């Protein structure tokens, strides 16, 4: 019934300069809102495939909004926005059948989990309790973004909700497992980042050597499994060699 | 060995870039591409290439390159010091920038410091023979994809050329260095201007902001008046357009550039108008900017006007004289502009003052 009400609400249009605008369906993480985003994403792709929407470059779905980028030399905001608005609400809401993906994670050491003690203190829990609640969370991949293969994964235990760091780190190591707000994520590359680092997985979220370089997809359910440093080293070596058996970790929908 | 450029010494940050990797942001793939699309296009025009051909983007200091091809024409754009030598012990001939040059087998092109900005371009006639990844040759070094082995250049790299020798043709130069404009950087407020107080927006538009040392292809952190948030510094992540200005909790803005992530969770107070993005892409640490707000329609008009100026600069390329010769056309232009009578004494060519 919430979805019925949502479908009647027109989105907000937010300016992103003269090469993009954002179609915002809501300001919360909710399956009904995300379904509307993915539906518009698909409707635009279909209209483009028919040769429509001249000047539209690409669309970027997030949990609750769709950014539309355009070439200002080929169209204008004034021409494109009504054409997009006419597509809102069209098309089927995307229903994604996710896979079950096991993610081994080592929560030990200042290098792997530099923020674990701080997260525990702020949540008024012990570090061990933080780890247990992360392991017990029912995680689902909503969207990919930020960098190639990075997944925004909702479903974090509510006792672990924290805002991002006020100053992002300049360097977060590859495969860091992090939390912020009501989500968890895994960094595909060394990069700047503002989330709280509580562990590290030997898995790589993006690997050019794989047939499908991006590991996760929207709808996937993630199950974290605790490993120690020795198990991390063994798995990391196999990932580096390219000899890890991925079928062992991924169960089809 | 096929025709190539040998990297004898790498510059500080040399990467191949074209106009970007378009269409994969939904997988989280940043567009990358030239930090200064104007400079890239002019370099390609000087080299006789289509606008989207991948060229070397040079950051702060350029590399030393040896020509391993029968001949090679390059288009060089930006205020960079360039010397040509016939062999490692020969005395150098200074090359002007903002023009094309015909290089011969075995010659060494020594590219030095870029003066006053961060970015210059070197295009090769016919382009470089590099594989495309997801439709583009732009280097995105964080993922190790595109360009030459997905990374910046290193000594010993052999950069494959598409042509074994340069087509016969006059050398060309820009009639004048391209005017990137001065004055405030134009921005469109939003997408999250409602996350800031009136005082916060006034501080942002009051400035000035200085480019910090944390400036790279991903973005540049600015230092200046603190921008006050109205309802926290966290949003549910949404898309990041080129030039988006996000403001983390500490209240100091970050302008997101070519290698920016596709989505992010800090509120974005404004977005740099595309006309002024190349100025940010060329900015060095220490540079100071103010911002002024324009509407979407004004930003679109400014961009169209800039495209007209780029098209006129390309249509107005003039024949250049070989290095060491007297560029009478340029002297003549100078006389027309400033009314000074020049004596035709042979001097070594030098870049025009900026």
Interface residues (C-beta under 8 A of the other chain):
Chain A: X14 X15 X16 X17 X18 X19 X20 X21 X22 X24 X27 X28 X29 X41 X57 X58 X59 X60 X61 X62 X63 X64 X65 X66 X67 X69 X72 X73 X76 X77 X78 X143 X144 X145 X146 X147 X148 X149 X150 X152 X163 X164 X165 X166 X167 X168 X170 X180 X181 X188 X189 X190 X191 X192 X194 X206 X208 X214
Chain B: X22 X23 X24 X25 X26 X27 X28 X29 X30 X140 X142 X143 X144 X145 X150 X187 X188 X189 X190 X191 X192 X214 X218 X232 X233 X234 X235 X236 X237 X238 X239 X240 X241 X242 X243 X244 X248 X249 X250 X261 X262 X263 X264 X265 X266 X268 X271 X272 X273 X274 X296 X297 X299 X300 X302 X303 X304 X307
